Amino acid sequence: MMCEYYLDKNGRTVLWRRFNKDDWALERYGKKWTKALPDNERITVNREVYVHWYDCITDFVH
């Protein structure tokens, strides 16, 4: 898993985005994330592909 965190000026997390490594929980879900979510954003880190799964907006956002 790989996450991006977006902080406000006070250092509080206001948004975080989860990306799954392409083969994360392959046994559970039965397919790679690039196949399950072919239109989702992808990020490559150290030659490993991660696929965007979901975003979370925290309670600090007003």
Predicted model as a PDB file, atoms N, CA, C, CB and O in Angstrom, pLDDT in the B-factor column:
MODEL        1                                                                  
ATOM      1  N   MET A   1       0.845  -1.167   0.000  1.00 95.00           N  
ATOM      2  CA  MET A   1       0.000   0.000   0.000  1.00 95.00           C  
ATOM      3  C   MET A   1       0.895   1.237   0.000  1.00 95.00           C  
ATOM      4  CB  MET A   1      -0.964  -0.005   1.218  1.00 95.00           C  
ATOM      5  O   MET A   1       1.995   1.225   0.552  1.00 95.00           O  
ATOM      6  N   MET A   2       0.405   2.296  -0.625  1.00 97.00           N  
ATOM      7  CA  MET A   2       1.097   3.572  -0.646  1.00 97.00           C  
ATOM      8  C   MET A   2       0.042   4.651  -0.449  1.00 97.00           C  
ATOM      9  CB  MET A   2       1.900   3.781  -1.983  1.00 97.00           C  
ATOM     10  O   MET A   2      -1.043   4.567  -1.024  1.00 97.00           O  
ATOM     11  N   CYS A   3       0.346   5.656   0.352  1.00 97.00           N  
ATOM     12  CA  CYS A   3      -0.625   6.725   0.612  1.00 97.00           C  
ATOM     13  C   CYS A   3      -0.012   8.087   0.325  1.00 97.00           C  
ATOM     14  CB  CYS A   3      -1.123   6.664   2.067  1.00 97.00           C  
ATOM     15  O   CYS A   3       1.188   8.303   0.493  1.00 97.00           O  
ATOM     16  N   GLU A   4      -0.875   9.000  -0.114  1.00 97.00           N  
ATOM     17  CA  GLU A   4      -0.518  10.415  -0.233  1.00 97.00           C  
ATOM     18  C   GLU A   4      -1.298  11.143   0.852  1.00 97.00           C  
ATOM     19  CB  GLU A   4      -0.839  10.998  -1.683  1.00 97.00           C  
ATOM     20  O   GLU A   4      -2.474  10.858   1.079  1.00 97.00           O  
ATOM     21  N   TYR A   5      -0.647  12.073   1.512  1.00 96.00           N  
ATOM     22  CA  TYR A   5      -1.296  12.858   2.561  1.00 96.00           C  
ATOM     23  C   TYR A   5      -1.232  14.332   2.196  1.00 96.00           C  
ATOM     24  CB  TYR A   5      -0.630  12.607   3.941  1.00 96.00           C  
ATOM     25  O   TYR A   5      -0.193  14.828   1.761  1.00 96.00           O  
ATOM     26  N   TYR A   6      -2.341  15.026   2.373  1.00 95.00           N  
ATOM     27  CA  TYR A   6      -2.416  16.462   2.134  1.00 95.00           C  
ATOM     28  C   TYR A   6      -2.709  17.132   3.459  1.00 95.00           C  
ATOM     29  CB  TYR A   6      -3.503  16.816   1.065  1.00 95.00           C  
ATOM     30  O   TYR A   6      -3.687  16.809   4.133  1.00 95.00           O  
ATOM     31  N   LEU A   7      -1.847  18.074   3.827  1.00 94.00           N  
ATOM     32  CA  LEU A   7      -1.929  18.723   5.131  1.00 94.00           C  
ATOM     33  C   LEU A   7      -2.381  20.168   4.997  1.00 94.00           C  
ATOM     34  CB  LEU A   7      -0.583  18.660   5.843  1.00 94.00           C  
ATOM     35  O   LEU A   7      -2.105  20.826   3.995  1.00 94.00           O  
ATOM     36  N   ASP A   8      -3.088  20.661   6.029  1.00 91.00           N  
ATOM     37  CA  ASP A   8      -3.439  22.084   6.047  1.00 91.00           C  
ATOM     38  C   ASP A   8      -2.273  22.878   6.637  1.00 91.00           C  
ATOM     39  CB  ASP A   8      -4.750  22.331   6.869  1.00 91.00           C  
ATOM     40  O   ASP A   8      -1.241  22.300   6.977  1.00 91.00           O  
ATOM     41  N   LYS A   9      -2.430  24.185   6.758  1.00 92.00           N  
ATOM     42  CA  LYS A   9      -1.324  25.034   7.234  1.00 92.00           C  
ATOM     43  C   LYS A   9      -0.938  24.741   8.677  1.00 92.00           C  
ATOM     44  CB  LYS A   9      -1.700  26.497   7.103  1.00 92.00           C  
ATOM     45  O   LYS A   9       0.135  25.146   9.123  1.00 92.00           O  
ATOM     46  N   ASN A  10      -1.805  24.037   9.419  1.00 90.00           N  
ATOM     47  CA  ASN A  10      -1.508  23.669  10.804  1.00 90.00           C  
ATOM     48  C   ASN A  10      -0.913  22.267  10.923  1.00 90.00           C  
ATOM     49  CB  ASN A  10      -2.767  23.757  11.642  1.00 90.00           C  
ATOM     50  O   ASN A  10      -0.660  21.780  12.025  1.00 90.00           O  
ATOM     51  N   GLY A  11      -0.695  21.632   9.781  1.00 91.00           N  
ATOM     52  CA  GLY A  11      -0.091  20.316   9.783  1.00 91.00           C  
ATOM     53  C   GLY A  11      -1.068  19.167   9.969  1.00 91.00           C  
ATOM     54  O   GLY A  11      -0.648  18.022  10.137  1.00 91.00           O  
ATOM     55  N   ARG A  12      -2.362  19.453   9.941  1.00 91.00           N  
ATOM     56  CA  ARG A  12      -3.369  18.399  10.089  1.00 91.00           C  
ATOM     57  C   ARG A  12      -3.680  17.788   8.729  1.00 91.00           C  
ATOM     58  CB  ARG A  12      -4.661  18.955  10.740  1.00 91.00           C  
ATOM     59  O   ARG A  12      -3.749  18.489   7.720  1.00 91.00           O  
ATOM     60  N   THR A  13      -3.866  16.487   8.717  1.00 92.00           N  
ATOM     61  CA  THR A  13      -4.224  15.803   7.481  1.00 92.00           C  
ATOM     62  C   THR A  13      -5.666  16.147   7.124  1.00 92.00           C  
ATOM     63  CB  THR A  13      -4.037  14.266   7.618  1.00 92.00           C  
ATOM     64  O   THR A  13      -6.577  15.937   7.926  1.00 92.00           O  
ATOM     65  N   VAL A  14      -5.871  16.673   5.921  1.00 93.00           N  
ATOM     66  CA  VAL A  14      -7.224  17.002   5.463  1.00 93.00           C  
ATOM     67  C   VAL A  14      -7.694  16.029   4.383  1.00 93.00           C  
ATOM     68  CB  VAL A  14      -7.272  18.442   4.929  1.00 93.00           C  
ATOM     69  O   VAL A  14      -8.896  15.874   4.167  1.00 93.00           O  
ATOM     70  N   LEU A  15      -6.760  15.381   3.713  1.00 95.00           N  
ATOM     71  CA  LEU A  15      -7.093  14.409   2.682  1.00 95.00           C  
ATOM     72  C   LEU A  15      -5.991  13.381   2.635  1.00 95.00           C  
ATOM     73  CB  LEU A  15      -7.285  15.084   1.298  1.00 95.00           C  
ATOM     74  O   LEU A  15      -4.807  13.715   2.676  1.00 95.00           O  
ATOM     75  N   TRP A  16      -6.393  12.116   2.549  1.00 96.00           N  
ATOM     76  CA  TRP A  16      -5.382  11.106   2.232  1.00 96.00           C  
ATOM     77  C   TRP A  16      -5.945  10.180   1.189  1.00 96.00           C  
ATOM     78  CB  TRP A  16      -4.947  10.315   3.493  1.00 96.00           C  
ATOM     79  O   TRP A  16      -7.140   9.888   1.150  1.00 96.00           O  
ATOM     80  N   ARG A  17      -5.031   9.719   0.331  1.00 98.00           N  
ATOM     81  CA  ARG A  17      -5.395   8.906  -0.826  1.00 98.00           C  
ATOM     82  C   ARG A  17      -4.665   7.579  -0.733  1.00 98.00           C  
ATOM     83  CB  ARG A  17      -5.058   9.634  -2.161  1.00 98.00           C  
ATOM     84  O   ARG A  17      -3.446   7.540  -0.566  1.00 98.00           O  
ATOM     85  N   ARG A  18      -5.422   6.489  -0.844  1.00 98.00           N  
ATOM     86  CA  ARG A  18      -4.826   5.159  -0.755  1.00 98.00           C  
ATOM     87  C   ARG A  18      -4.622   4.577  -2.152  1.00 98.00           C  
ATOM     88  CB  ARG A  18      -5.711   4.222   0.094  1.00 98.00           C  
ATOM     89  O   ARG A  18      -5.506   4.630  -3.007  1.00 98.00           O  
ATOM     90  N   PHE A  19      -3.434   4.024  -2.355  1.00 98.00           N  
ATOM     91  CA  PHE A  19      -3.075   3.320  -3.575  1.00 98.00           C  
ATOM     92  C   PHE A  19      -2.651   1.905  -3.180  1.00 98.00           C  
ATOM     93  CB  PHE A  19      -1.932   4.069  -4.358  1.00 98.00           C  
ATOM     94  O   PHE A  19      -1.889   1.729  -2.229  1.00 98.00           O  
ATOM     95  N   ASN A  20      -3.132   0.914  -3.890  1.00 98.00           N  
ATOM     96  CA  ASN A  20      -2.739  -0.475  -3.628  1.00 98.00           C  
ATOM     97  C   ASN A  20      -1.674  -0.899  -4.621  1.00 98.00           C  
ATOM     98  CB  ASN A  20      -3.959  -1.426  -3.708  1.00 98.00           C  
ATOM     99  O   ASN A  20      -1.748  -0.582  -5.808  1.00 98.00           O  
ATOM    100  N   LYS A  21      -0.675  -1.624  -4.114  1.00 98.00           N  
ATOM    101  CA  LYS A  21       0.296  -2.249  -5.005  1.00 98.00           C  
ATOM    102  C   LYS A  21      -0.482  -3.188  -5.921  1.00 98.00           C  
ATOM    103  CB  LYS A  21       1.420  -3.019  -4.201  1.00 98.00           C  
ATOM    104  O   LYS A  21      -1.454  -3.808  -5.490  1.00 98.00           O  
ATOM    105  N   ASP A  22      -0.071  -3.295  -7.160  1.00 98.00           N  
ATOM    106  CA  ASP A  22      -0.851  -4.010  -8.167  1.00 98.00           C  
ATOM    107  C   ASP A  22      -1.280  -5.404  -7.724  1.00 98.00           C  
ATOM    108  CB  ASP A  22      -0.058  -4.115  -9.434  1.00 98.00           C  
ATOM    109  O   ASP A  22      -2.377  -5.843  -8.070  1.00 98.00           O  
ATOM    110  N   ASP A  23      -0.448  -6.106  -6.970  1.00 97.00           N  
ATOM    111  CA  ASP A  23      -0.804  -7.465  -6.539  1.00 97.00           C  
ATOM    112  C   ASP A  23      -1.250  -7.539  -5.073  1.00 97.00           C  
ATOM    113  CB  ASP A  23       0.377  -8.389  -6.748  1.00 97.00           C  
ATOM    114  O   ASP A  23      -1.282  -8.624  -4.492  1.00 97.00           O  
ATOM    115  N   TRP A  24      -1.593  -6.395  -4.476  1.00 97.00           N  
ATOM    116  CA  TRP A  24      -2.025  -6.382  -3.073  1.00 97.00           C  
ATOM    117  C   TRP A  24      -3.290  -7.235  -2.900  1.00 97.00           C  
ATOM    118  CB  TRP A  24      -2.286  -4.924  -2.594  1.00 97.00           C  
ATOM    119  O   TRP A  24      -4.267  -7.048  -3.625  1.00 97.00           O  
ATOM    120  N   ALA A  25      -3.271  -8.163  -1.948  1.00 97.00           N  
ATOM    121  CA  ALA A  25      -4.401  -9.042  -1.612  1.00 97.00           C  
ATOM    122  C   ALA A  25      -4.934  -9.788  -2.843  1.00 97.00           C  
ATOM    123  CB  ALA A  25      -5.530  -8.224  -0.973  1.00 97.00           C  
ATOM    124  O   ALA A  25      -6.142  -9.967  -3.000  1.00 97.00           O  
ATOM    125  N   LEU A  26      -4.031 -10.208  -3.691  1.00 97.00           N  
ATOM    126  CA  LEU A  26      -4.412 -10.910  -4.918  1.00 97.00           C  
ATOM    127  C   LEU A  26      -5.244 -12.161  -4.623  1.00 97.00           C  
ATOM    128  CB  LEU A  26      -3.163 -11.293  -5.712  1.00 97.00           C  
ATOM    129  O   LEU A  26      -6.208 -12.454  -5.332  1.00 97.00           O  
ATOM    130  N   GLU A  27      -4.871 -12.886  -3.586  1.00 97.00           N  
ATOM    131  CA  GLU A  27      -5.606 -14.096  -3.226  1.00 97.00           C  
ATOM    132  C   GLU A  27      -7.051 -13.763  -2.823  1.00 97.00           C  
ATOM    133  CB  GLU A  27      -4.887 -14.834  -2.078  1.00 97.00           C  
ATOM    134  O   GLU A  27      -7.978 -14.505  -3.146  1.00 97.00           O  
ATOM    135  N   ARG A  28      -7.227 -12.658  -2.126  1.00 97.00           N  
ATOM    136  CA  ARG A  28      -8.555 -12.263  -1.639  1.00 97.00           C  
ATOM    137  C   ARG A  28      -9.459 -11.751  -2.765  1.00 97.00           C  
ATOM    138  CB  ARG A  28      -8.415 -11.187  -0.566  1.00 97.00           C  
ATOM    139  O   ARG A  28     -10.629 -12.127  -2.846  1.00 97.00           O  
ATOM    140  N   TYR A  29      -8.910 -10.891  -3.634  1.00 95.00           N  
ATOM    141  CA  TYR A  29      -9.729 -10.233  -4.655  1.00 95.00           C  
ATOM    142  C   TYR A  29      -9.700 -10.931  -6.013  1.00 95.00           C  
ATOM    143  CB  TYR A  29      -9.275  -8.817  -4.821  1.00 95.00           C  
ATOM    144  O   TYR A  29     -10.560 -10.665  -6.852  1.00 95.00           O  
ATOM    145  N   GLY A  30      -8.730 -11.818  -6.250  1.00 97.00           N  
ATOM    146  CA  GLY A  30      -8.718 -12.632  -7.445  1.00 97.00           C  
ATOM    147  C   GLY A  30      -8.214 -11.984  -8.717  1.00 97.00           C  
ATOM    148  O   GLY A  30      -8.215 -12.619  -9.772  1.00 97.00           O  
ATOM    149  N   LYS A  31      -7.785 -10.737  -8.643  1.00 97.00           N  
ATOM    150  CA  LYS A  31      -7.195 -10.100  -9.820  1.00 97.00           C  
ATOM    151  C   LYS A  31      -6.329  -8.931  -9.384  1.00 97.00           C  
ATOM    152  CB  LYS A  31      -8.292  -9.627 -10.805  1.00 97.00           C  
ATOM    153  O   LYS A  31      -6.476  -8.391  -8.287  1.00 97.00           O  
ATOM    154  N   LYS A  32      -5.422  -8.557 -10.276  1.00 98.00           N  
ATOM    155  CA  LYS A  32      -4.565  -7.407  -9.983  1.00 98.00           C  
ATOM    156  C   LYS A  32      -5.386  -6.132 -10.066  1.00 98.00           C  
ATOM    157  CB  LYS A  32      -3.362  -7.345 -10.959  1.00 98.00           C  
ATOM    158  O   LYS A  32      -6.408  -6.074 -10.749  1.00 98.00           O  
ATOM    159  N   TRP A  33      -4.921  -5.119  -9.360  1.00 98.00           N  
ATOM    160  CA  TRP A  33      -5.658  -3.852  -9.292  1.00 98.00           C  
ATOM    161  C   TRP A  33      -5.685  -3.131 -10.630  1.00 98.00           C  
ATOM    162  CB  TRP A  33      -5.045  -2.946  -8.241  1.00 98.00           C  
ATOM    163  O   TRP A  33      -6.635  -2.401 -10.910  1.00 98.00           O  
ATOM    164  N   THR A  34      -4.671  -3.315 -11.460  1.00 98.00           N  
ATOM    165  CA  THR A  34      -4.699  -2.699 -12.790  1.00 98.00           C  
ATOM    166  C   THR A  34      -5.819  -3.281 -13.635  1.00 98.00           C  
ATOM    167  CB  THR A  34      -3.354  -2.888 -13.501  1.00 98.00           C  
ATOM    168  O   THR A  34      -6.338  -2.603 -14.523  1.00 98.00           O  
ATOM    169  N   LYS A  35      -6.199  -4.521 -13.376  1.00 98.00           N  
ATOM    170  CA  LYS A  35      -7.323  -5.153 -14.086  1.00 98.00           C  
ATOM    171  C   LYS A  35      -8.657  -4.796 -13.426  1.00 98.00           C  
ATOM    172  CB  LYS A  35      -7.145  -6.689 -14.122  1.00 98.00           C  
ATOM    173  O   LYS A  35      -9.647  -4.552 -14.115  1.00 98.00           O  
ATOM    174  N   ALA A  36      -8.680  -4.767 -12.099  1.00 97.00           N  
ATOM    175  CA  ALA A  36      -9.924  -4.480 -11.366  1.00 97.00           C  
ATOM    176  C   ALA A  36     -10.364  -3.025 -11.549  1.00 97.00           C  
ATOM    177  CB  ALA A  36      -9.741  -4.783  -9.869  1.00 97.00           C  
ATOM    178  O   ALA A  36     -11.558  -2.738 -11.636  1.00 97.00           O  
ATOM    179  N   LEU A  37      -9.394  -2.110 -11.608  1.00 98.00           N  
ATOM    180  CA  LEU A  37      -9.682  -0.673 -11.718  1.00 98.00           C  
ATOM    181  C   LEU A  37      -8.856  -0.080 -12.861  1.00 98.00           C  
ATOM    182  CB  LEU A  37      -9.374   0.067 -10.373  1.00 98.00           C  
ATOM    183  O   LEU A  37      -7.958   0.725 -12.615  1.00 98.00           O  
ATOM    184  N   PRO A  38      -9.147  -0.463 -14.094  1.00 98.00           N  
ATOM    185  CA  PRO A  38      -8.281  -0.080 -15.221  1.00 98.00           C  
ATOM    186  C   PRO A  38      -8.230   1.418 -15.512  1.00 98.00           C  
ATOM    187  CB  PRO A  38      -8.735  -0.785 -16.447  1.00 98.00           C  
ATOM    188  O   PRO A  38      -7.269   1.885 -16.124  1.00 98.00           O  
ATOM    189  N   ASP A  39      -9.231   2.179 -15.094  1.00 98.00           N  
ATOM    190  CA  ASP A  39      -9.253   3.618 -15.379  1.00 98.00           C  
ATOM    191  C   ASP A  39      -8.734   4.469 -14.221  1.00 98.00           C  
ATOM    192  CB  ASP A  39     -10.660   4.046 -15.720  1.00 98.00           C  
ATOM    193  O   ASP A  39      -8.647   5.691 -14.341  1.00 98.00           O  
ATOM    194  N   ASN A  40      -8.390   3.834 -13.107  1.00 98.00           N  
ATOM    195  CA  ASN A  40      -7.924   4.601 -11.951  1.00 98.00           C  
ATOM    196  C   ASN A  40      -6.482   5.073 -12.124  1.00 98.00           C  
ATOM    197  CB  ASN A  40      -8.045   3.764 -10.683  1.00 98.00           C  
ATOM    198  O   ASN A  40      -5.695   4.471 -12.855  1.00 98.00           O  
ATOM    199  N   GLU A  41      -6.161   6.158 -11.436  1.00 98.00           N  
ATOM    200  CA  GLU A  41      -4.813   6.727 -11.463  1.00 98.00           C  
ATOM    201  C   GLU A  41      -3.797   5.688 -11.002  1.00 98.00           C  
ATOM    202  CB  GLU A  41      -4.733   7.990 -10.575  1.00 98.00           C  
ATOM    203  O   GLU A  41      -4.078   4.872 -10.123  1.00 98.00           O  
ATOM    204  N   ARG A  42      -2.621   5.731 -11.605  1.00 98.00           N  
ATOM    205  CA  ARG A  42      -1.517   4.844 -11.231  1.00 98.00           C  
ATOM    206  C   ARG A  42      -0.293   5.671 -10.902  1.00 98.00           C  
ATOM    207  CB  ARG A  42      -1.200   3.837 -12.361  1.00 98.00           C  
ATOM    208  O   ARG A  42      -0.037   6.715 -11.501  1.00 98.00           O  
ATOM    209  N   ILE A  43       0.451   5.174  -9.936  1.00 97.00           N  
ATOM    210  CA  ILE A  43       1.712   5.795  -9.548  1.00 97.00           C  
ATOM    211  C   ILE A  43       2.758   4.691  -9.518  1.00 97.00           C  
ATOM    212  CB  ILE A  43       1.602   6.531  -8.153  1.00 97.00           C  
ATOM    213  O   ILE A  43       2.491   3.584  -9.048  1.00 97.00           O  
ATOM    214  N   THR A  44       3.937   4.994 -10.016  1.00 98.00           N  
ATOM    215  CA  THR A  44       5.030   4.033  -9.966  1.00 98.00           C  
ATOM    216  C   THR A  44       6.061   4.520  -8.956  1.00 98.00           C  
ATOM    217  CB  THR A  44       5.674   3.838 -11.372  1.00 98.00           C  
ATOM    218  O   THR A  44       6.538   5.652  -9.036  1.00 98.00           O  
ATOM    219  N   VAL A  45       6.398   3.653  -8.007  1.00 97.00           N  
ATOM    220  CA  VAL A  45       7.400   3.952  -6.982  1.00 97.00           C  
ATOM    221  C   VAL A  45       8.391   2.794  -6.985  1.00 97.00           C  
ATOM    222  CB  VAL A  45       6.742   4.155  -5.550  1.00 97.00           C  
ATOM    223  O   VAL A  45       8.014   1.637  -6.799  1.00 97.00           O  
ATOM    224  N   ASN A  46       9.653   3.120  -7.198  1.00 97.00           N  
ATOM    225  CA  ASN A  46      10.700   2.084  -7.245  1.00 97.00           C  
ATOM    226  C   ASN A  46      10.317   0.944  -8.184  1.00 97.00           C  
ATOM    227  CB  ASN A  46      10.966   1.528  -5.837  1.00 97.00           C  
ATOM    228  O   ASN A  46      10.487  -0.230  -7.855  1.00 97.00           O  
ATOM    229  N   ARG A  47       9.804   1.303  -9.344  1.00 97.00           N  
ATOM    230  CA  ARG A  47       9.415   0.367 -10.404  1.00 97.00           C  
ATOM    231  C   ARG A  47       8.244  -0.538 -10.033  1.00 97.00           C  
ATOM    232  CB  ARG A  47      10.588  -0.482 -10.773  1.00 97.00           C  
ATOM    233  O   ARG A  47       7.996  -1.532 -10.715  1.00 97.00           O  
ATOM    234  N   GLU A  48       7.519  -0.207  -8.961  1.00 97.00           N  
ATOM    235  CA  GLU A  48       6.316  -0.943  -8.568  1.00 97.00           C  
ATOM    236  C   GLU A  48       5.103  -0.078  -8.878  1.00 97.00           C  
ATOM    237  CB  GLU A  48       6.353  -1.333  -7.052  1.00 97.00           C  
ATOM    238  O   GLU A  48       5.106   1.118  -8.589  1.00 97.00           O  
ATOM    239  N   VAL A  49       4.064  -0.674  -9.464  1.00 98.00           N  
ATOM    240  CA  VAL A  49       2.853   0.062  -9.830  1.00 98.00           C  
ATOM    241  C   VAL A  49       1.859   0.005  -8.677  1.00 98.00           C  
ATOM    242  CB  VAL A  49       2.220  -0.514 -11.128  1.00 98.00           C  
ATOM    243  O   VAL A  49       1.610  -1.053  -8.097  1.00 98.00           O  
ATOM    244  N   TYR A  50       1.294   1.178  -8.357  1.00 98.00           N  
ATOM    245  CA  TYR A  50       0.248   1.300  -7.339  1.00 98.00           C  
ATOM    246  C   TYR A  50      -0.972   1.921  -8.004  1.00 98.00           C  
ATOM    247  CB  TYR A  50       0.728   2.162  -6.111  1.00 98.00           C  
ATOM    248  O   TYR A  50      -0.845   2.843  -8.810  1.00 98.00           O  
ATOM    249  N   VAL A  51      -2.160   1.412  -7.662  1.00 98.00           N  
ATOM    250  CA  VAL A  51      -3.413   1.844  -8.282  1.00 98.00           C  
ATOM    251  C   VAL A  51      -4.273   2.535  -7.224  1.00 98.00           C  
ATOM    252  CB  VAL A  51      -4.174   0.632  -8.917  1.00 98.00           C  
ATOM    253  O   VAL A  51      -4.451   2.019  -6.121  1.00 98.00           O  
ATOM    254  N   HIS A  52      -4.803   3.705  -7.572  1.00 98.00           N  
ATOM    255  CA  HIS A  52      -5.645   4.455  -6.641  1.00 98.00           C  
ATOM    256  C   HIS A  52      -6.895   3.658  -6.309  1.00 98.00           C  
ATOM    257  CB  HIS A  52      -6.025   5.829  -7.229  1.00 98.00           C  
ATOM    258  O   HIS A  52      -7.587   3.166  -7.201  1.00 98.00           O  
ATOM    259  N   TRP A  53      -7.180   3.533  -5.002  1.00 97.00           N  
ATOM    260  CA  TRP A  53      -8.354   2.793  -4.563  1.00 97.00           C  
ATOM    261  C   TRP A  53      -9.413   3.727  -4.012  1.00 97.00           C  
ATOM    262  CB  TRP A  53      -7.972   1.762  -3.517  1.00 97.00           C  
ATOM    263  O   TRP A  53     -10.567   3.669  -4.438  1.00 97.00           O  
ATOM    264  N   TYR A  54      -9.037   4.603  -3.055  1.00 97.00           N  
ATOM    265  CA  TYR A  54     -10.027   5.532  -2.507  1.00 97.00           C  
ATOM    266  C   TYR A  54      -9.362   6.731  -1.854  1.00 97.00           C  
ATOM    267  CB  TYR A  54     -10.919   4.822  -1.497  1.00 97.00           C  
ATOM    268  O   TYR A  54      -8.163   6.725  -1.577  1.00 97.00           O  
ATOM    269  N   ASP A  55     -10.170   7.762  -1.613  1.00 97.00           N  
ATOM    270  CA  ASP A  55      -9.751   8.980  -0.916  1.00 97.00           C  
ATOM    271  C   ASP A  55     -10.516   9.077   0.396  1.00 97.00           C  
ATOM    272  CB  ASP A  55      -9.992  10.249  -1.796  1.00 97.00           C  
ATOM    273  O   ASP A  55     -11.625   8.558   0.520  1.00 97.00           O  
ATOM    274  N   CYS A  56      -9.917   9.742   1.365  1.00 95.00           N  
ATOM    275  CA  CYS A  56     -10.580   9.971   2.646  1.00 95.00           C  
ATOM    276  C   CYS A  56     -10.389  11.443   3.024  1.00 95.00           C  
ATOM    277  CB  CYS A  56     -10.010   9.016   3.763  1.00 95.00           C  
ATOM    278  O   CYS A  56      -9.262  11.914   3.179  1.00 95.00           O  
ATOM    279  N   ILE A  57     -11.505  12.158   3.168  1.00 93.00           N  
ATOM    280  CA  ILE A  57     -11.467  13.551   3.621  1.00 93.00           C  
ATOM    281  C   ILE A  57     -11.748  13.532   5.131  1.00 93.00           C  
ATOM    282  CB  ILE A  57     -12.524  14.459   2.834  1.00 93.00           C  
ATOM    283  O   ILE A  57     -12.740  12.959   5.582  1.00 93.00           O  
ATOM    284  N   THR A  58     -10.870  14.159   5.891  1.00 86.00           N  
ATOM    285  CA  THR A  58     -11.005  14.106   7.350  1.00 86.00           C  
ATOM    286  C   THR A  58     -12.018  15.130   7.861  1.00 86.00           C  
ATOM    287  CB  THR A  58      -9.648  14.343   8.015  1.00 86.00           C  
ATOM    288  O   THR A  58     -12.491  15.989   7.117  1.00 86.00           O  
ATOM    289  N   ASP A  59     -12.334  15.012   9.146  1.00 78.00           N  
ATOM    290  CA  ASP A  59     -13.267  15.917   9.816  1.00 78.00           C  
ATOM    291  C   ASP A  59     -12.718  17.341   9.959  1.00 78.00           C  
ATOM    292  CB  ASP A  59     -13.612  15.369  11.183  1.00 78.00           C  
ATOM    293  O   ASP A  59     -13.473  18.263  10.268  1.00 78.00           O  
ATOM    294  N   PHE A  60     -11.411  17.528   9.738  1.00 65.00           N  
ATOM    295  CA  PHE A  60     -10.816  18.860   9.891  1.00 65.00           C  
ATOM    296  C   PHE A  60     -11.202  19.817   8.771  1.00 65.00           C  
ATOM    297  CB  PHE A  60      -9.315  18.744   9.952  1.00 65.00           C  
ATOM    298  O   PHE A  60     -11.023  21.029   8.898  1.00 65.00           O  
ATOM    299  N   VAL A  61     -11.729  19.282   7.680  1.00 59.00           N  
ATOM    300  CA  VAL A  61     -12.101  20.137   6.541  1.00 59.00           C  
ATOM    301  C   VAL A  61     -13.403  20.852   6.880  1.00 59.00           C  
ATOM    302  CB  VAL A  61     -12.250  19.300   5.218  1.00 59.00           C  
ATOM    303  O   VAL A  61     -14.393  20.216   7.242  1.00 59.00           O  
ATOM    304  N   HIS A  62     -13.395  22.180   6.759  1.00 58.00           N  
ATOM    305  CA  HIS A  62     -14.592  22.991   7.074  1.00 58.00           C  
ATOM    306  C   HIS A  62     -14.964  23.836   5.873  1.00 58.00           C  
ATOM    307  CB  HIS A  62     -14.348  23.901   8.316  1.00 58.00           C  
ATOM    308  O   HIS A  62     -15.937  24.588   5.926  1.00 58.00           O  
TER     309      HIS A  62                                                      
ENDMDL                                                                          
END                                                                             
